[in-house]
Amino acid sequence: MTTFLITFSTQSIGPLLTLYVRELNPYTTSLAFVAGIVASAPGVAALVSAQRLGRLSDQYGAERILFWALIIYSAFLIPQAFVTSTTQLIVLRFGLGFATAALMPSVQSLLRQHTPSRAAGRIFSYNQSAQFMGNLLGPLFGSQVVAHFGFSALFIVTGLIMLTNALLEKSNVQVTLHPNTK
């Protein structure tokens, strides 16, 4: 479920970023270039932070890192609904990238830790299917939200989905990994 919600959320926004950039800066003559910077900003941050986040995951546990990455992702995503310039959007997207670097590696680490070796292929296939389902449904969802409610609603709703994902993950980890913890 976490893999689905992560991919669903990221893919609900990605395909629409160029349109959002055009809305923020309707008179730009370099829309493709600016949209490319906006779209690549999270990748730059993820690239520079991935190794450090991996070490933190090894030190503090993938459960904790995943939870906080989902919270931080939401904290950088929701304000994107209120930006007034592409510069603000780039800064927030860059911040988003730090959380992005921890999301899927944490999920995969948890799967590896808690999957019996005899079921690893099947479980990782389910995880991959959940990712493909998010790739399929995310853009459809995002386009419908934007068409009916506008770009701001997309960032708010998607941010709330990621917050819900964090709470679901936290409660699921409590139940499955720590059954005696309330």
TANORHU-V407814 format. One record per pair of residues at least 12 apart in sequence whose ideal C-beta (glycine too) atoms are under 10 Angstrom apart, sorted by the first residue. I is the first residue (numbers start at 1). J is the second residue. Records with the same first field share a line. If there is no record, write none. Layout:
I = J, J
//
This chain:
1 = 130, 165, 168, 169, 172
2 = 66, 70, 103, 104, 106, 107, 110, 111, 127, 130, 165, 166, 168, 169, 172
3 = 103, 104, 107, 108, 111, 126, 127, 128, 129, 130, 131, 132, 133, 134, 165
4 = 127, 129, 130, 131, 132, 133, 134, 135, 137, 138, 165
5 = 70, 103, 130, 134, 138, 158, 161, 162, 164, 165, 166, 168, 169
6 = 66, 69, 70, 73, 100, 103, 104, 106, 107, 130, 131, 134, 138, 161, 162, 165, 169
7 = 103, 104, 130, 131, 132, 133, 134, 135, 136, 137, 138
8 = 130, 131, 133, 134, 135, 136, 137, 138, 139, 140, 141, 142, 158, 161, 162, 165
9 = 70, 73, 74, 77, 103, 134, 138, 141, 142, 157, 158, 159, 160, 161, 162, 164, 165
10 = 42, 73, 77, 96, 100, 103, 104, 134, 135, 138, 142, 158, 162
11 = 131, 134, 135, 136, 137, 138, 139, 140, 141, 142, 158
12 = 134, 137, 138, 139, 140, 141, 142, 143, 144, 145, 146, 154, 155, 157, 158, 161
13 = 39, 77, 80, 93, 96, 138, 139, 141, 142, 145, 146, 151, 154, 155, 158, 159
14 = 39, 42, 135, 138, 139, 142
15 = 39, 138, 139, 140, 142, 143
16 = 139, 142, 143, 145, 146, 151, 154
17 = 35, 36, 38, 39, 80, 89, 93, 151
18 = 31, 32, 34, 35, 36, 38, 39
19 = 31, 35, 143, 146, 151
20 = 35, 38, 80, 81, 83, 86, 89, 146, 150, 151, 152, 154, 155
21 = 33, 34, 35, 36, 37, 38, 39, 86, 89, 90
22 = 34, 35, 86
23 = 146, 150, 151
24 = 38, 83, 84, 85, 86, 87, 88, 89, 151
25 = 85, 86, 87, 89
28 = 86
31 = 86
34 = 86, 87, 89, 90
35 = 86
37 = 86, 87, 89, 90, 93, 94
38 = 80, 86, 87, 89, 90, 92, 93, 94
39 = 90, 93
40 = 90, 93, 94, 97
41 = 89, 90, 91, 92, 93, 94, 95, 96, 97
42 = 73, 76, 90, 92, 93, 94, 95, 96, 97, 98, 99, 100, 101
43 = 93, 94, 97, 100, 101
44 = 90, 93, 94, 97
45 = 76, 93, 94, 95, 96, 97, 98, 99, 100, 101
46 = 94, 96, 97, 98, 99, 100, 101, 102, 103
47 = 97, 101
48 = 94, 97, 98, 101
49 = 97, 98, 99, 100, 101, 102
50 = 97, 98, 100, 101, 102, 105
51 = 101
52 = 98, 101, 102
53 = 65, 68, 69, 98, 99, 100, 101, 102, 103, 105, 106
54 = 101, 102, 105, 106, 109
56 = 68, 69, 102, 106
57 = 69, 102, 105, 106, 109, 110
58 = 109
61 = 106, 109, 110, 113, 173, 177
62 = 102, 105, 106, 107, 108, 109, 110, 111, 112, 113, 114, 173
63 = 106, 109, 110, 113, 169, 170, 172, 173, 174, 176, 177, 178
64 = 106, 170, 173
65 = 99, 102, 103, 105, 106, 109, 110
66 = 99, 102, 103, 104, 105, 106, 107, 109, 110, 165, 166, 169, 170, 173
67 = 102, 106, 165, 166, 167, 169, 170, 173
68 = 99, 102, 106, 166
69 = 98, 99, 100, 101, 102, 103, 104, 105, 106, 107, 162, 166, 169
70 = 99, 102, 103, 106, 161, 162, 163, 164, 165, 166, 167, 168, 169, 170
71 = 99, 162, 163, 165, 166, 167, 170
72 = 95, 96, 98, 99, 100, 102, 103, 162, 166
73 = 95, 96, 97, 98, 99, 100, 102, 103, 158, 159, 162, 163, 165, 166
74 = 96, 99, 158, 159, 160, 161, 162, 163, 164, 165, 166
75 = 92, 95, 96, 99, 159, 162, 163
76 = 91, 92, 93, 94, 95, 96, 97, 98, 99, 100, 159, 162
77 = 92, 93, 95, 96, 99, 154, 155, 156, 158, 159, 160, 161, 162, 163
78 = 92, 152, 155, 156, 157, 158, 159, 160, 162, 163
79 = 91, 92, 95, 96, 155, 156, 159
80 = 92, 93, 95, 96, 151, 152, 154, 155, 156, 158, 159
81 = 150, 151, 152, 153, 154, 155, 156, 157, 158, 159
82 = 152, 155, 156
83 = 151, 152, 155
89 = 155
92 = 155
99 = 162
103 = 162, 165
104 = 127, 131
106 = 169
107 = 127, 130, 131, 169
108 = 124, 127
110 = 169, 172, 173, 176, 177
111 = 123, 124, 126, 127
112 = 124
113 = 177
114 = 173, 176, 177
115 = 127
138 = 158, 161
141 = 154, 157, 158, 161
142 = 154, 157, 158
145 = 157, 158
//
